[in-house]
Amino acid sequence: MKTTFTLRSDDLGGNFTHEQLANIFGYDGGNVSPHLAWENVPEGTKSFAIFCHDPDAPTPSGFWHWAVFDIPAEVTELPSDAGNPEKGLLPEKAFMAEVDTGMAAYCGPCPPLGDFTHSYIYTVYALDCESLGVTAQTPLAQSTFIAVTQHELARASIISYYKPEKGA
């Protein structure tokens, strides 16, 4: 019987908490990344990459909130706040890349205040290599292209939504 690569979270679902929101663009949240856990990893997986993307952001390419590379194959879970570089919660060898904030860290939801509901897509990619050979400064378009077109075995996603209120 074939199983499906799946992603779950103890933190996502319903509304984002104040701590999970960004701390930029008029927000004063905590940038706490969600707990993520995945199972039924495809055979041949040698590493994982994680991305969080808001395709509804008012830019031609959306807004990249998080990028983590070189997560070892034996790791199948990241705790809440693993996206905080000061906490040291990522597995050894894993690293975060610069996202659209210009920082290599997680950035919580931060759509323009009063805007419509935005989608936040958290995706874990199972990869056929231990390392993509990218760095924290490699442009995300290049990194994601390499991951998806050359090394992806499977992907699993969770979509959460946030509608900003004026004065959030």
FIKOLZA-1660 file (N, C-alpha, C; in steps of 0.1 Angstrom, whole numbers, plus 5000, padded with zeros to 4 digits):
% residues 168
   i   px   py   pz ch aa at
   1 5008 4988 5000  A  M  N
   1 5000 5000 5000  A  M CA
   1 5009 5012 5000  A  M  C
   2 5006 5021 4991  A  K  N
   2 5014 5034 4990  A  K CA
   2 5009 5044 5000  A  K  C
   3 5018 5051 5007  A  T  N
   3 5014 5061 5016  A  T CA
   3 5017 5075 5011  A  T  C
   4 5011 5085 5016  A  T  N
   4 5012 5098 5012  A  T CA
   4 5021 5107 5021  A  T  C
   5 5030 5113 5015  A  F  N
   5 5039 5123 5023  A  F CA
   5 5030 5134 5028  A  F  C
   6 5029 5136 5041  A  T  N
   6 5020 5145 5047  A  T CA
   6 5027 5155 5057  A  T  C
   7 5022 5167 5059  A  L  N
   7 5027 5177 5067  A  L CA
   7 5016 5181 5077  A  L  C
   8 5019 5182 5090  A  R  N
   8 5010 5187 5100  A  R CA
   8 5016 5197 5109  A  R  C
   9 5008 5204 5117  A  S  N
   9 5013 5214 5126  A  S CA
   9 5005 5214 5138  A  S  C
  10 5011 5216 5150  A  D  N
  10 5003 5217 5162  A  D CA
  10 4999 5232 5164  A  D  C
  11 5005 5241 5156  A  D  N
  11 5003 5255 5158  A  D CA
  11 4994 5262 5147  A  D  C
  12 4993 5256 5135  A  L  N
  12 4986 5262 5124  A  L CA
  12 4971 5257 5124  A  L  C
  13 4963 5265 5120  A  G  N
  13 4948 5262 5120  A  G CA
  13 4941 5273 5128  A  G  C
  14 4930 5277 5123  A  G  N
  14 4923 5288 5130  A  G CA
  14 4931 5301 5127  A  G  C
  15 4932 5309 5137  A  N  N
  15 4939 5322 5135  A  N CA
  15 4953 5321 5140  A  N  C
  16 4961 5329 5133  A  F  N
  16 4975 5331 5138  A  F CA
  16 4975 5338 5151  A  F  C
  17 4983 5335 5161  A  T  N
  17 4984 5342 5173  A  T CA
  17 4992 5355 5171  A  T  C
  18 4991 5364 5181  A  H  N
  18 4999 5376 5180  A  H CA
  18 5014 5373 5179  A  H  C
  19 5019 5363 5187  A  E  N
  19 5033 5360 5186  A  E CA
  19 5037 5354 5173  A  E  C
  20 5028 5349 5165  A  Q  N
  20 5031 5343 5152  A  Q CA
  20 5032 5354 5141  A  Q  C
  21 5026 5366 5144  A  L  N
  21 5026 5376 5134  A  L CA
  21 5040 5382 5133  A  L  C
  22 5042 5390 5122  A  A  N
  22 5055 5396 5120  A  A CA
  22 5058 5408 5130  A  A  C
  23 5070 5412 5129  A  N  N
  23 5074 5424 5137  A  N CA
  23 5080 5435 5128  A  N  C
  24 5072 5437 5117  A  I  N
  24 5076 5447 5107  A  I CA
  24 5063 5453 5100  A  I  C
  25 5064 5463 5092  A  F  N
  25 5053 5468 5085  A  F CA
  25 5041 5472 5093  A  F  C
  26 5043 5477 5105  A  G  N
  26 5032 5481 5114  A  G CA
  26 5027 5470 5123  A  G  C
  27 5033 5458 5123  A  Y  N
  27 5030 5447 5132  A  Y CA
  27 5040 5447 5143  A  Y  C
  28 5036 5442 5155  A  D  N
  28 5045 5441 5166  A  D CA
  28 5044 5427 5172  A  D  C
  29 5043 5417 5163  A  G  N
  29 5043 5403 5167  A  G CA
  29 5057 5398 5171  A  G  C
  30 5057 5385 5172  A  G  N
  30 5070 5378 5177  A  G CA
  30 5077 5370 5166  A  G  C
  31 5072 5370 5154  A  N  N
  31 5078 5362 5143  A  N CA
  31 5081 5347 5148  A  N  C
  32 5072 5341 5155  A  V  N
  32 5074 5328 5160  A  V CA
  32 5069 5318 5149  A  V  C
  33 5078 5310 5143  A  S  N
  33 5075 5301 5133  A  S CA
  33 5067 5289 5139  A  S  C
  34 5058 5283 5131  A  P  N
  34 5050 5272 5136  A  P CA
  34 5058 5259 5137  A  P  C
  35 5053 5251 5146  A  H  N
  35 5057 5237 5147  A  H CA
  35 5053 5230 5134  A  H  C
  36 5062 5222 5128  A  L  N
  36 5059 5215 5116  A  L CA
  36 5064 5200 5118  A  L  C
  37 5056 5191 5114  A  A  N
  37 5060 5177 5114  A  A CA
  37 5055 5170 5102  A  A  C
  38 5064 5161 5096  A  W  N
  38 5060 5154 5084  A  W CA
  38 5062 5139 5085  A  W  C
  39 5055 5131 5077  A  E  N
  39 5056 5117 5078  A  E CA
  39 5054 5111 5065  A  E  C
  40 5056 5097 5064  A  N  N
  40 5056 5090 5052  A  N CA
  40 5065 5095 5041  A  N  C
  41 5077 5097 5045  A  V  N
  41 5088 5103 5037  A  V CA
  41 5090 5094 5025  A  V  C
  42 5092 5099 5013  A  P  N
  42 5094 5090 5001  A  P CA
  42 5108 5083 5002  A  P  C
  43 5109 5072 4997  A  E  N
  43 5121 5064 4996  A  E CA
  43 5131 5072 4989  A  E  C
  44 5144 5072 4993  A  G  N
  44 5154 5079 4986  A  G CA
  44 5156 5093 4991  A  G  C
  45 5148 5098 5001  A  T  N
  45 5150 5111 5006  A  T CA
  45 5163 5113 5014  A  T  C
  46 5171 5123 5010  A  K  N
  46 5184 5125 5017  A  K CA
  46 5184 5139 5025  A  K  C
  47 5174 5147 5022  A  S  N
  47 5173 5160 5030  A  S CA
  47 5159 5166 5027  A  S  C
  48 5157 5177 5034  A  F  N
  48 5144 5184 5032  A  F CA
  48 5147 5199 5031  A  F  C
  49 5138 5206 5025  A  A  N
  49 5138 5221 5024  A  A CA
  49 5124 5225 5028  A  A  C
  50 5123 5237 5035  A  I  N
  50 5110 5242 5039  A  I CA
  50 5109 5256 5034  A  I  C
  51 5097 5260 5029  A  F  N
  51 5095 5273 5025  A  F CA
  51 5081 5278 5030  A  F  C
  52 5080 5291 5033  A  C  N
  52 5067 5297 5036  A  C CA
  52 5066 5308 5026  A  C  C
  53 5055 5309 5019  A  H  N
  53 5052 5319 5009  A  H CA
  53 5038 5324 5009  A  H  C
  54 5037 5337 5008  A  D  N
  54 5024 5344 5007  A  D CA
  54 5022 5348 4992  A  D  C
  55 5015 5341 4984  A  P  N
  55 5013 5344 4970  A  P CA
  55 5004 5356 4968  A  P  C
  56 4997 5361 4979  A  D  N
  56 4988 5372 4978  A  D CA
  56 4994 5385 4981  A  D  C
  57 5007 5385 4984  A  A  N
  57 5013 5398 4987  A  A CA
  57 5013 5407 4975  A  A  C
  58 5013 5420 4977  A  P  N
  58 5012 5430 4966  A  P CA
  58 5025 5432 4959  A  P  C
  59 5031 5421 4955  A  T  N
  59 5043 5422 4946  A  T CA
  59 5042 5412 4935  A  T  C
  60 5049 5413 4924  A  P  N
  60 5048 5403 4913  A  P CA
  60 5051 5389 4917  A  P  C
  61 5060 5387 4928  A  S  N
  61 5064 5374 4931  A  S CA
  61 5058 5370 4945  A  S  C
  62 5049 5377 4950  A  G  N
  62 5044 5373 4964  A  G CA
  62 5054 5378 4974  A  G  C
  63 5054 5371 4986  A  F  N
  63 5064 5374 4996  A  F CA
  63 5068 5361 5003  A  F  C
  64 5082 5359 5003  A  W  N
  64 5088 5348 5009  A  W CA
  64 5090 5351 5024  A  W  C
  65 5084 5342 5033  A  H  N
  65 5085 5344 5047  A  H CA
  65 5096 5335 5054  A  H  C
  66 5099 5324 5048  A  W  N
  66 5108 5315 5054  A  W CA
  66 5114 5305 5044  A  W  C
  67 5127 5302 5045  A  A  N
  67 5134 5293 5037  A  A CA
  67 5144 5286 5045  A  A  C
  68 5143 5272 5046  A  V  N
  68 5153 5264 5054  A  V CA
  68 5158 5253 5045  A  V  C
  69 5171 5252 5044  A  F  N
  69 5177 5242 5036  A  F CA
  69 5186 5232 5044  A  F  C
  70 5188 5221 5037  A  D  N
  70 5198 5210 5042  A  D CA
  70 5193 5204 5056  A  D  C
  71 5180 5202 5057  A  I  N
  71 5175 5195 5069  A  I CA
  71 5178 5180 5067  A  I  C
  72 5185 5174 5076  A  P  N
  72 5189 5160 5074  A  P CA
  72 5177 5151 5072  A  P  C
  73 5178 5140 5065  A  A  N
  73 5167 5131 5062  A  A CA
  73 5161 5124 5075  A  A  C
  74 5169 5123 5085  A  E  N
  74 5163 5116 5097  A  E CA
  74 5155 5126 5106  A  E  C
  75 5155 5139 5102  A  V  N
  75 5147 5149 5109  A  V CA
  75 5133 5149 5103  A  V  C
  76 5122 5148 5111  A  T  N
  76 5109 5149 5106  A  T CA
  76 5100 5158 5113  A  T  C
  77 5106 5168 5120  A  E  N
  77 5099 5177 5128  A  E CA
  77 5107 5189 5132  A  E  C
  78 5101 5201 5132  A  L  N
  78 5108 5213 5137  A  L CA
  78 5099 5219 5148  A  L  C
  79 5104 5223 5159  A  P  N
  79 5096 5229 5169  A  P CA
  79 5091 5243 5166  A  P  C
  80 5082 5248 5174  A  S  N
  80 5078 5262 5172  A  S CA
  80 5090 5271 5175  A  S  C
  81 5091 5282 5168  A  D  N
  81 5102 5292 5169  A  D CA
  81 5115 5287 5164  A  D  C
  82 5115 5276 5156  A  A  N
  82 5128 5272 5150  A  A CA
  82 5133 5282 5140  A  A  C
  83 5125 5291 5135  A  G  N
  83 5129 5301 5126  A  G CA
  83 5135 5313 5132  A  G  C
  84 5137 5313 5145  A  N  N
  84 5145 5323 5152  A  N CA
  84 5159 5319 5153  A  N  C
  85 5168 5326 5146  A  P  N
  85 5182 5322 5146  A  P CA
  85 5189 5323 5159  A  P  C
  86 5184 5331 5168  A  E  N
  86 5190 5332 5182  A  E CA
  86 5187 5320 5191  A  E  C
  87 5177 5312 5187  A  K  N
  87 5173 5301 5195  A  K CA
  87 5181 5288 5193  A  K  C
  88 5187 5287 5181  A  G  N
  88 5194 5275 5177  A  G CA
  88 5186 5262 5177  A  G  C
  89 5174 5263 5172  A  L  N
  89 5165 5251 5172  A  L CA
  89 5165 5243 5159  A  L  C
  90 5172 5248 5149  A  L  N
  90 5174 5240 5137  A  L CA
  90 5183 5229 5139  A  L  C
  91 5181 5218 5131  A  P  N
  91 5191 5206 5132  A  P CA
  91 5205 5211 5127  A  P  C
  92 5215 5203 5132  A  E  N
  92 5228 5206 5127  A  E CA
  92 5229 5205 5112  A  E  C
  93 5236 5213 5106  A  K  N
  93 5238 5214 5091  A  K CA
  93 5227 5222 5084  A  K  C
  94 5215 5223 5090  A  A  N
  94 5204 5230 5084  A  A CA
  94 5207 5245 5086  A  A  C
  95 5202 5253 5076  A  F  N
  95 5203 5268 5077  A  F CA
  95 5192 5275 5070  A  F  C
  96 5190 5287 5075  A  M  N
  96 5179 5296 5069  A  M CA
  96 5186 5305 5058  A  M  C
  97 5178 5307 5048  A  A  N
  97 5183 5316 5037  A  A CA
  97 5176 5330 5039  A  A  C
  98 5181 5340 5033  A  E  N
  98 5175 5353 5033  A  E CA
  98 5162 5353 5025  A  E  C
  99 5152 5358 5032  A  V  N
  99 5138 5359 5025  A  V CA
  99 5136 5374 5022  A  V  C
 100 5123 5377 5019  A  D  N
 100 5120 5390 5014  A  D CA
 100 5122 5401 5024  A  D  C
 101 5125 5398 5036  A  T  N
 101 5128 5409 5046  A  T CA
 101 5143 5412 5045  A  T  C
 102 5151 5404 5038  A  G  N
 102 5165 5406 5037  A  G CA
 102 5173 5399 5049  A  G  C
 103 5165 5392 5057  A  M  N
 103 5171 5385 5068  A  M CA
 103 5170 5370 5067  A  M  C
 104 5179 5362 5072  A  A  N
 104 5178 5348 5072  A  A CA
 104 5171 5343 5085  A  A  C
 105 5158 5345 5085  A  A  N
 105 5150 5342 5097  A  A CA
 105 5136 5341 5093  A  A  C
 106 5127 5336 5101  A  Y  N
 106 5113 5335 5098  A  Y CA
 106 5107 5348 5100  A  Y  C
 107 5098 5352 5091  A  C  N
 107 5090 5364 5093  A  C CA
 107 5075 5360 5093  A  C  C
 108 5068 5363 5103  A  G  N
 108 5054 5360 5104  A  G CA
 108 5045 5367 5094  A  G  C
 109 5032 5364 5093  A  P  N
 109 5023 5371 5084  A  P CA
 109 5023 5386 5087  A  P  C
 110 5023 5394 5075  A  C  N
 110 5024 5408 5076  A  C CA
 110 5018 5415 5064  A  C  C
 111 5005 5411 5060  A  P  N
 111 4999 5418 5048  A  P CA
 111 4996 5432 5052  A  P  C
 112 4995 5440 5041  A  P  N
 112 4991 5454 5044  A  P CA
 112 4979 5455 5053  A  P  C
 113 4979 5463 5063  A  L  N
 113 4968 5465 5073  A  L CA
 113 4955 5468 5065  A  L  C
 114 4945 5461 5068  A  G  N
 114 4932 5464 5062  A  G CA
 114 4930 5457 5048  A  G  C
 115 4940 5449 5044  A  D  N
 115 4940 5442 5031  A  D CA
 115 4931 5430 5032  A  D  C
 116 4929 5423 5021  A  F  N
 116 4921 5411 5020  A  F CA
 116 4928 5399 5027  A  F  C
 117 4922 5388 5028  A  T  N
 117 4927 5376 5034  A  T CA
 117 4939 5371 5025  A  T  C
 118 4950 5368 5032  A  H  N
 118 4962 5363 5025  A  H CA
 118 4964 5348 5028  A  H  C
 119 4970 5341 5019  A  S  N
 119 4973 5326 5021  A  S CA
 119 4988 5325 5025  A  S  C
 120 4991 5317 5034  A  Y  N
 120 5005 5314 5038  A  Y CA
 120 5007 5299 5036  A  Y  C
 121 5015 5296 5026  A  I  N
 121 5017 5282 5022  A  I CA
 121 5030 5277 5028  A  I  C
 122 5029 5268 5037  A  Y  N
 122 5041 5261 5043  A  Y CA
 122 5043 5248 5036  A  Y  C
 123 5055 5246 5029  A  T  N
 123 5058 5235 5022  A  T CA
 123 5071 5228 5026  A  T  C
 124 5070 5215 5028  A  V  N
 124 5083 5207 5030  A  V CA
 124 5085 5199 5017  A  V  C
 125 5098 5201 5012  A  Y  N
 125 5102 5193 5000  A  Y CA
 125 5111 5182 5005  A  Y  C
 126 5108 5170 5000  A  A  N
 126 5117 5158 5002  A  A CA
 126 5126 5159 4990  A  A  C
 127 5140 5158 4993  A  L  N
 127 5150 5160 4982  A  L CA
 127 5158 5148 4981  A  L  C
 128 5164 5146 4969  A  D  N
 128 5172 5134 4966  A  D CA
 128 5187 5137 4969  A  D  C
 129 5191 5148 4975  A  C  N
 129 5205 5151 4978  A  C CA
 129 5206 5156 4992  A  C  C
 130 5218 5154 4998  A  E  N
 130 5220 5159 5012  A  E CA
 130 5221 5174 5013  A  E  C
 131 5225 5180 5002  A  S  N
 131 5227 5195 5002  A  S CA
 131 5224 5200 4988  A  S  C
 132 5217 5211 4987  A  L  N
 132 5215 5217 4974  A  L CA
 132 5227 5225 4969  A  L  C
 133 5236 5227 4978  A  G  N
 133 5248 5235 4974  A  G CA
 133 5245 5250 4973  A  G  C
 134 5234 5254 4980  A  V  N
 134 5231 5269 4980  A  V CA
 134 5236 5274 4993  A  V  C
 135 5236 5288 4994  A  T  N
 135 5240 5294 5007  A  T CA
 135 5228 5303 5011  A  T  C
 136 5230 5309 5023  A  A  N
 136 5220 5318 5028  A  A CA
 136 5217 5330 5019  A  A  C
 137 5227 5333 5011  A  Q  N
 137 5226 5345 5002  A  Q CA
 137 5222 5341 4988  A  Q  C
 138 5221 5329 4984  A  T  N
 138 5216 5325 4971  A  T CA
 138 5202 5330 4969  A  T  C
 139 5199 5337 4958  A  P  N
 139 5185 5342 4956  A  P CA
 139 5175 5330 4957  A  P  C
 140 5164 5333 4963  A  L  N
 140 5154 5322 4965  A  L CA
 140 5149 5317 4952  A  L  C
 141 5147 5325 4942  A  A  N
 141 5143 5320 4929  A  A CA
 141 5152 5310 4924  A  A  C
 142 5165 5312 4925  A  Q  N
 142 5175 5302 4921  A  Q CA
 142 5174 5289 4930  A  Q  C
 143 5174 5291 4943  A  S  N
 143 5173 5280 4952  A  S CA
 143 5161 5271 4950  A  S  C
 144 5149 5277 4949  A  T  N
 144 5137 5270 4947  A  T CA
 144 5137 5263 4934  A  T  C
 145 5142 5269 4923  A  F  N
 145 5143 5263 4910  A  F CA
 145 5152 5250 4911  A  F  C
 146 5163 5251 4917  A  I  N
 146 5172 5239 4919  A  I CA
 146 5165 5228 4927  A  I  C
 147 5159 5232 4938  A  A  N
 147 5152 5222 4946  A  A CA
 147 5141 5215 4939  A  A  C
 148 5132 5223 4932  A  V  N
 148 5120 5218 4926  A  V CA
 148 5123 5211 4913  A  V  C
 149 5131 5216 4905  A  T  N
 149 5133 5210 4891  A  T CA
 149 5144 5199 4891  A  T  C
 150 5153 5200 4900  A  Q  N
 150 5164 5190 4899  A  Q CA
 150 5164 5180 4910  A  Q  C
 151 5158 5182 4922  A  H  N
 151 5160 5173 4933  A  H CA
 151 5147 5169 4941  A  H  C
 152 5136 5174 4937  A  E  N
 152 5123 5171 4944  A  E CA
 152 5119 5157 4942  A  E  C
 153 5116 5150 4953  A  L  N
 153 5110 5137 4953  A  L CA
 153 5095 5138 4955  A  L  C
 154 5092 5147 4965  A  A  N
 154 5078 5149 4968  A  A CA
 154 5077 5162 4976  A  A  C
 155 5065 5167 4978  A  R  N
 155 5062 5179 4986  A  R CA
 155 5049 5177 4994  A  R  C
 156 5049 5183 5006  A  A  N
 156 5037 5183 5014  A  A CA
 156 5035 5197 5019  A  A  C
 157 5022 5202 5019  A  S  N
 157 5020 5216 5022  A  S CA
 157 5008 5217 5032  A  S  C
 158 5008 5228 5039  A  I  N
 158 4997 5233 5047  A  I CA
 158 4995 5248 5043  A  I  C
 159 4982 5251 5042  A  I  N
 159 4979 5265 5039  A  I CA
 159 4971 5271 5051  A  I  C
 160 4976 5282 5056  A  S  N
 160 4969 5289 5066  A  S CA
 160 4965 5303 5061  A  S  C
 161 4956 5310 5067  A  Y  N
 161 4951 5322 5061  A  Y CA
 161 4951 5333 5072  A  Y  C
 162 4953 5346 5068  A  Y  N
 162 4952 5357 5077  A  Y CA
 162 4946 5369 5070  A  Y  C
 163 4937 5375 5077  A  K  N
 163 4931 5387 5072  A  K CA
 163 4934 5398 5082  A  K  C
 164 4943 5407 5078  A  P  N
 164 4947 5418 5087  A  P CA
 164 4936 5428 5090  A  P  C
 165 4936 5432 5102  A  E  N
 165 4927 5443 5106  A  E CA
 165 4935 5456 5107  A  E  C
 166 4928 5467 5104  A  K  N
 166 4935 5480 5106  A  K CA
 166 4939 5481 5121  A  K  C
 167 4952 5485 5123  A  G  N
 167 4957 5487 5136  A  G CA
 167 4960 5474 5143  A  G  C
 168 4963 5463 5135  A  A  N
 168 4967 5450 5141  A  A CA
 168 4979 5452 5148  A  A  C
% end
